[in-house]
Amino acid sequence: MRLVLDVEEDKATALDSALFVRQMTEAGHVELDSAKRQFFNADLVAREVAHKGVPAEVAALSSADATLHGIWEMQFNECSSEGTLPALHGRVWREVRSEHDKLPKALRLEVTHSWGLVHRLVDNRRAGWVTHWRQIASGHADD
């Protein structure tokens, strides 16, 4: 398994302007330190995979992203239809934890990395934590 690293304070502060943080804040989340750590660690994995360019790892990351996006989408649609969108984040996290062992082994992910990959989906404008997530994403300035 990969190590889960701490986020240095200056890097954590820089993440305050990230889209996934904006989405979580919009959804009413106030404590975001673990989310920043999750994102930071997942982003390290994604950058390493992209830099090395090993086809099996690139494919594994794409597969993990597809699986996690599907989990988010299923939970988003259920929460939306049930009127329970405030529960979305927790439901996605529980589902990711239960499905974590089924993600590609080539990536050697801890569950923290898997949660961070969901934050990367949000940061890449492919998911969100509120009904109007697409509107927030379209209005968010690129860094």
C-alpha positions in Angstrom: 0.0 0.0 0.0 1.0 3.6 -0.5 1.8 5.9 2.4 -0.7 8.6 3.3 1.2 11.8 3.7 0.4 14.9 5.7 -0.4 18.1 3.9 1.9 21.0 4.8 0.0 24.0 6.1 0.8 26.2 3.1 -0.4 23.6 0.7 -3.6 23.0 2.8 -4.2 26.8 2.8 -3.7 26.9 -1.0 -6.4 24.2 -1.3 -9.0 26.6 0.2 -9.7 28.0 -3.3 -10.1 24.5 -4.9 -13.4 23.6 -6.4 -13.9 20.5 -4.3 -13.6 22.7 -1.2 -16.1 25.3 -2.6 -18.5 22.4 -3.3 -18.1 21.0 0.2 -18.6 24.5 1.8 -21.7 25.0 -0.4 -23.0 21.7 1.0 -22.6 22.9 4.5 -19.4 21.2 5.5 -17.2 23.2 8.0 -14.4 20.8 8.8 -12.3 20.2 5.7 -8.8 19.2 6.9 -9.2 15.5 6.2 -10.8 16.2 2.8 -7.7 18.3 1.8 -5.4 15.5 3.0 -7.5 13.0 0.9 -7.3 15.2 -2.2 -3.6 15.9 -1.7 -2.7 12.2 -1.5 -4.9 11.2 -4.4 -3.5 14.0 -6.5 0.0 12.8 -5.8 -1.0 9.3 -7.0 -2.6 10.7 -10.2 0.4 12.9 -11.0 2.8 10.0 -10.4 0.7 7.7 -12.7 0.6 10.4 -15.4 4.3 11.2 -15.1 5.4 7.5 -15.3 2.9 6.8 -18.1 2.9 3.0 -17.4 -0.1 1.9 -19.5 -1.4 -0.6 -16.9 -1.3 2.1 -14.2 -3.0 4.7 -16.4 -5.7 2.2 -17.2 -6.1 1.3 -13.5 -6.5 4.9 -12.6 -9.1 5.4 -15.3 -10.9 2.3 -14.1 -10.8 3.5 -10.5 -12.1 7.0 -11.6 -15.0 5.3 -13.6 -15.9 3.1 -10.6 -15.9 6.0 -8.1 -17.8 8.3 -10.5 -20.4 5.6 -10.8 -20.7 5.3 -7.0 -21.1 9.1 -6.7 -23.6 9.2 -9.5 -25.8 6.4 -8.1 -25.8 8.0 -4.6 -26.4 11.5 -6.0 -29.4 10.3 -8.0 -30.8 8.4 -5.0 -30.3 11.3 -2.6 -31.7 13.8 -5.1 -34.9 11.7 -5.7 -35.3 11.1 -1.9 -34.6 14.7 -1.0 -31.7 13.7 1.2 -28.9 15.5 -0.6 -27.3 16.6 2.7 -26.5 12.9 3.3 -24.8 12.5 0.0 -21.2 12.9 1.1 -21.5 10.3 4.0 -23.3 7.9 1.7 -20.6 8.1 -0.9 -17.9 7.7 1.6 -19.5 4.6 3.1 -20.0 3.1 -0.4 -16.4 3.9 -1.4 -15.1 2.3 1.8 -17.1 -0.9 1.1 -16.0 -1.0 -2.6 -12.4 0.0 -1.9 -11.0 -3.5 -2.1 -12.5 -4.0 -5.6 -10.5 -1.1 -7.0 -7.4 -2.0 -9.2 -4.6 -3.4 -7.1 -2.0 -1.9 -9.3 -2.6 1.5 -7.7 -1.9 0.2 -4.2 -4.5 2.7 -2.7 -5.4 3.2 0.9 -9.1 4.2 1.4 -7.8 7.8 2.0 -6.6 7.8 -1.6 -9.9 6.5 -2.9 -11.8 9.2 -1.1 -9.4 11.7 -2.5 -10.1 10.5 -6.0 -13.7 11.4 -5.5 -12.6 14.9 -4.5 -10.6 14.9 -7.7 -13.8 14.1 -9.7 -15.4 17.1 -8.0 -12.4 19.3 -8.7 -12.4 18.2 -12.3 -16.0 19.3 -12.7 -17.4 15.8 -13.0 -19.3 15.6 -9.7 -20.5 17.7 -6.9 -22.1 17.8 -3.4 -25.1 20.0 -4.1 -28.0 20.0 -6.6 -26.5 23.0 -8.5 -23.0 21.6 -8.6 -22.7 22.2 -12.3 -23.5 25.8 -11.9 -20.8 26.2 -9.2 -18.3 24.3 -11.3 -19.0 26.5 -14.4 -18.5 29.7 -12.4 -15.3 28.5 -10.6 -12.1 30.2 -11.8 -9.4 27.9 -13.0 -6.2 28.2 -11.1 
